[in-house]
Amino acid sequence: KLVKKMVDGLLSKYQHLGAKVIFAMTSNYVPDESIRAVFNIIELSAPTHEEQKVWAKNMLQEKICQFTSKKFDLNVSESVYPPYTADLRPLNNWWLCLGYFASQTLLRLENSVEAVISINKVDQDFEVSSVDRLNQSEDQSVSILLTSPDSFFFQEKQRTKLQIVLSMSFENYITPGVVICENPLQCERDILQWANENDVHLRTTKLRLLSDEDKHAVSGNPGEIRGGLLAYIDDSNNKNSTAKILDCRCCTSMNEGKKTHCEFLEKRLIVVFAEVSMIGQFMLRELIEQSEYSRSHRLRVSKSRLCFVLTSYKKASLSPQLLSRAHCFL
């Protein structure tokens, strides 16, 4: 109604342009009956398989370019592409995962200026390799062997999905990481073990976002410029912050359980455990969206080295927005 009112206001000033205006709204979600009663609905189908493959490869190439500064050519074997899908959300995992491992191989070619990245299927596995374009000897080649249970999410055989998402988050390949899990206690134990094995200075916080009354836990109270979860994240990620970081798991462990300020900014990872209802999912919609910063009219907060682990309250339905932002389900 608000958008329609705005259009009507514009047309009242420019009546001669009315015949040239098409009022259209787009949505990824199925309209309910109240919307169908007002609008003419045009339902669009997913692109063809060939169009999906072209788009996925373009996104893969773009993501590698964003994460590395090296020049490269990209060759993707036909057998690597995923099957046709009417729901395009899984395609995000396809190019995100392959882009991550392709970037890893490219970065390990330390003396290479220009390389060739190849992604091939080898028996039941997948191989991502990078080779120097000018010197294609064995010592100028790096490869990683991957497996994929669903043809969309890729992982090294010795690493779990959770470990892959944590590594992507810690290296700022994704900002933030989003995990949906059914057993947060087991997930927390696995995260702590991963952090200990990788010398990660882990900070964790827990939230329950079940009703409108919980919104201050995210953004703080109305009178605060910084508050709630936004302040917690900003204290950890803002290099200009003067806050004392006393809840670092690594620093506490190294000092025999005594709380001490963590000075390892670049080694920190924040993991936010949140139990969410449908309303809680809506509260976090902007924070879990892929972007470098979370912005409000009062504050800009970096999402670097940040991961969300979300659990549905009483098995509440997961919103389409949350499903489209999630990197893995546990």
C-alpha positions in Angstrom: 0.0 0.0 0.0 2.8 2.4 0.8 4.5 1.8 -2.6 1.3 2.2 -4.4 0.6 5.5 -2.5 4.0 6.8 -3.6 3.4 5.9 -7.2 -0.1 7.5 -7.1 1.6 10.7 -5.7 4.1 10.8 -8.5 1.5 10.3 -11.2 -0.6 13.1 -9.7 2.2 15.5 -10.6 3.1 13.9 -13.9 -0.2 12.9 -15.3 0.9 12.9 -18.9 3.4 10.1 -18.1 0.8 7.8 -16.6 0.5 5.6 -19.7 4.2 4.9 -19.7 4.3 3.6 -16.1 4.0 -0.1 -15.3 3.5 -0.7 -11.6 5.2 -4.0 -10.8 6.5 -5.7 -7.7 8.8 -8.6 -7.5 9.1 -11.3 -4.9 10.9 -14.6 -4.3 8.0 -15.9 -2.3 4.5 -17.2 -3.0 1.9 -14.4 -2.7 -1.0 -15.0 -0.3 -4.6 -14.5 -1.2 -4.8 -10.9 -0.1 -2.1 -10.0 -2.6 -3.6 -12.1 -5.3 -6.9 -10.2 -4.9 -5.2 -6.8 -5.7 -2.6 -7.6 -8.3 -2.3 -9.6 -11.5 0.2 -12.3 -10.7 2.9 -13.4 -13.3 4.7 -16.5 -12.0 8.2 -16.9 -13.3 10.0 -20.3 -13.6 13.6 -21.0 -12.9 16.1 -20.4 -15.7 17.1 -23.4 -17.9 19.9 -25.7 -16.8 22.3 -24.1 -19.3 21.4 -20.6 -18.0 22.0 -21.8 -14.5 25.4 -23.2 -15.4 26.5 -19.9 -17.1 25.3 -17.9 -14.1 26.9 -20.2 -11.5 30.3 -20.1 -13.3 30.1 -16.3 -13.6 29.4 -16.0 -9.9 32.3 -18.5 -9.2 34.7 -16.4 -11.2 33.5 -13.2 -9.6 33.9 -14.5 -6.1 37.5 -15.7 -6.8 38.3 -12.3 -8.1 36.9 -10.6 -5.0 39.0 -12.8 -2.7 42.3 -12.8 -4.6 44.2 -10.2 -6.7 45.8 -12.7 -9.1 44.9 -13.1 -12.8 43.6 -16.5 -13.7 41.7 -18.5 -16.3 38.9 -20.7 -15.1 38.1 -24.2 -16.5 35.2 -26.1 -15.1 34.5 -29.6 -16.3 30.9 -30.3 -17.4 30.6 -33.1 -14.8 31.2 -30.7 -12.0 28.1 -28.6 -12.6 25.1 -29.4 -10.4 21.8 -30.8 -11.6 19.0 -28.5 -12.7 17.2 -27.0 -9.7 13.9 -25.1 -9.5 15.1 -23.5 -6.3 18.2 -21.5 -7.0 19.4 -21.1 -3.4 21.5 -24.2 -3.4 23.5 -22.8 -6.3 24.9 -20.2 -3.9 26.7 -23.0 -2.0 28.1 -24.4 -5.3 30.0 -21.3 -6.3 30.8 -20.3 -2.8 32.4 -23.6 -1.8 34.3 -24.1 -5.1 35.3 -20.4 -5.1 36.8 -20.8 -1.6 38.9 -23.9 -2.5 39.9 -22.4 -5.8 41.1 -19.3 -4.0 43.1 -21.4 -1.6 45.0 -23.1 -4.4 45.6 -19.8 -6.1 46.9 -18.1 -3.0 49.4 -21.0 -2.4 51.0 -20.3 -5.7 53.1 -17.6 -4.0 55.3 -16.6 -6.9 52.7 -16.9 -9.6 51.4 -13.8 -11.3 48.9 -15.5 -13.6 47.5 -19.0 -13.3 45.0 -21.5 -14.6 42.3 -22.9 -12.3 40.8 -26.3 -13.2 37.9 -28.0 -11.5 37.4 -31.6 -12.5 35.6 -34.7 -11.3 37.8 -37.6 -10.4 35.9 -40.8 -9.9 33.4 -39.9 -7.1 35.4 -36.9 -5.9 36.3 -33.4 -7.3 39.7 -31.9 -7.8 40.4 -28.2 -7.7 43.8 -27.2 -8.9 45.8 -24.2 -9.9 48.9 -24.1 -12.0 51.2 -21.3 -13.0 50.5 -20.3 -16.6 54.2 -19.8 -17.5 55.7 -22.6 -15.4 53.5 -25.6 -15.4 55.9 -27.8 -13.5 54.8 -30.0 -10.6 56.3 -27.6 -8.0 54.2 -24.8 -9.4 50.9 -26.6 -9.1 48.5 -26.9 -6.1 45.5 -29.1 -5.9 42.8 -30.0 -3.3 40.6 -33.1 -3.4 36.9 -32.5 -2.4 33.8 -34.5 -1.9 30.2 -33.4 -2.2 27.2 -35.3 -0.8 24.6 -33.3 -2.7 26.6 -31.8 -5.7 26.2 -28.3 -4.2 28.2 -28.1 -1.0 31.9 -29.2 -1.3 34.2 -30.1 1.5 37.6 -31.8 2.1 37.1 -35.4 3.2 38.8 -34.9 6.5 36.8 -31.8 7.4 33.1 -31.3 8.3 30.7 -28.8 6.8 30.8 -26.9 10.1 34.6 -26.6 9.9 34.4 -25.4 6.3 31.9 -22.6 7.2 34.0 -21.6 10.3 37.1 -21.4 8.2 35.3 -19.3 5.5 34.0 -17.0 8.3 37.4 -16.7 10.0 39.2 -15.8 6.7 36.4 -13.3 5.8 35.5 -15.2 2.7 31.9 -15.0 3.9 30.6 -12.2 6.1 29.0 -13.6 8.1 28.8 -17.4 8.2 25.3 -18.8 8.9 24.7 -22.3 10.3 21.3 -23.8 11.2 21.6 -26.6 13.7 19.3 -28.9 15.8 21.8 -29.6 18.5 23.5 -26.4 19.6 25.4 -28.0 22.5 27.2 -30.5 20.3 27.8 -27.7 17.8 29.4 -25.6 20.5 31.7 -28.4 21.5 32.7 -28.9 17.9 33.4 -25.2 17.4 35.5 -25.1 20.6 37.6 -28.1 19.4 38.1 -26.5 16.0 39.1 -23.2 17.5 41.7 -24.9 19.8 43.2 -26.8 16.9 43.5 -23.7 14.7 44.7 -21.2 17.3 41.5 -19.1 16.9 40.7 -16.6 19.6 37.0 -17.6 20.0 34.3 -15.3 21.5 30.8 -16.7 21.9 27.5 -15.2 23.0 24.0 -16.6 23.3 20.7 -15.0 22.6 17.0 -16.0 22.7 15.0 -14.0 20.3 11.4 -15.1 20.7 9.2 -11.9 20.7 9.2 -8.2 20.1 10.4 -7.7 23.6 13.8 -9.3 22.7 14.7 -6.8 20.0 16.8 -4.7 22.4 19.1 -7.8 22.7 20.1 -7.2 19.1 20.2 -3.4 18.7 20.3 -2.1 22.3 17.9 0.2 24.1 16.4 3.2 22.3 18.6 5.6 24.2 21.9 3.8 23.3 24.0 4.6 20.3 25.7 1.2 20.7 24.0 -1.6 22.5 23.1 -5.3 22.4 24.6 -7.7 19.9 25.7 -4.8 17.7 27.9 -3.5 20.5 29.3 -6.9 21.2 30.3 -7.4 17.6 31.7 -3.9 17.3 33.9 -4.3 20.4 35.5 -7.3 18.8 35.9 -6.2 15.2 36.5 -2.5 15.5 40.3 -1.8 15.7 39.6 1.5 17.3 37.6 0.0 20.1 38.9 0.5 23.7 36.7 -2.3 25.1 38.3 -5.0 27.2 37.8 -8.4 25.6 37.7 -10.7 28.6 35.7 -13.6 27.2 38.2 -14.9 24.7 38.3 -18.7 25.2 41.9 -19.0 24.0 43.3 -16.3 26.3 41.4 -17.6 29.3 42.7 -21.1 28.6 46.3 -19.9 28.3 46.0 -18.0 31.6 44.7 -21.0 33.6 41.1 -19.8 33.6 41.9 -16.2 34.6 40.1 -13.6 32.5 42.5 -11.4 30.6 42.2 -8.9 27.8 42.6 -10.4 24.3 44.9 -8.4 22.1 44.7 -10.7 19.0 42.2 -8.8 16.9 43.0 -10.6 13.6 42.8 -14.0 15.3 39.4 -13.4 16.8 36.2 -15.2 15.7 32.8 -14.3 17.1 30.2 -17.1 17.1 26.6 -16.0 18.0 24.4 -18.8 19.2 20.7 -17.7 18.9 17.5 -19.6 19.5 15.0 -17.9 17.2 11.2 -17.9 16.6 9.9 -16.5 13.3 10.0 -13.0 14.9 13.6 -13.6 16.0 14.6 -14.7 12.5 13.2 -11.3 11.2 15.2 -9.4 13.8 18.5 -10.9 12.5 17.6 -10.6 8.8 20.0 -7.8 8.1 22.9 -9.1 10.3 22.9 -12.5 8.6 22.8 -11.0 5.1 26.1 -11.2 3.1 27.7 -7.8 3.4 30.8 -6.2 4.8 29.0 -4.0 7.3 25.7 -3.8 9.2 24.5 -0.3 9.0 21.9 1.6 10.9 21.2 5.4 11.2 23.4 5.4 14.3 26.1 2.8 13.8 28.2 0.8 11.3 29.4 -2.6 12.5 31.9 -4.8 10.6 30.8 -8.4 10.0 34.4 -9.7 9.7 35.2 -12.9 11.4 31.6 -13.5 12.4 29.4 -16.6 12.4 25.8 -17.3 13.5 24.6 -20.6 14.7 20.8 -20.5 14.7 18.4 -23.0 16.3 14.6 -22.9 15.7 12.6 -22.3 18.8 10.2 -25.2 19.3 10.8 -26.3 15.7 9.3 -23.1 14.4 9.2 -22.8 10.6 12.3 -21.4 9.0 11.6 -18.3 6.9 12.6 -18.2 3.2 14.9 -15.3 4.0 16.8 -17.4 6.6 17.0 -20.4 4.3 18.4 -18.3 1.5 21.2 -17.0 3.8 22.2 -20.3 5.5 25.4 -22.0 4.4 24.8 -25.3 6.0 22.3 -27.3 8.0 23.4 -29.6 10.9 
